[in-house]
């Protein structure tokens, strides 16, 4: 299995390396392992959802004029 570092993941996902570290510590990245003090993440893993924001679903009637 190929791995990437926190820095590589942060560049790929467009977030800080500190945020990726939080994801790892919280166990939100399956397959992430810490070896010799360095987090290694699977290369094919997708970015976890950001829990700071809720998804907003617009009602179809909000945009209608009338």
Secondary structure, DSSP 8 states (H G I E B T S, - for coil): --EE-HHHHHHHHTS-HHHHHHHHHTT-STT-EEETTEEEEETT------TTS------GGGG---
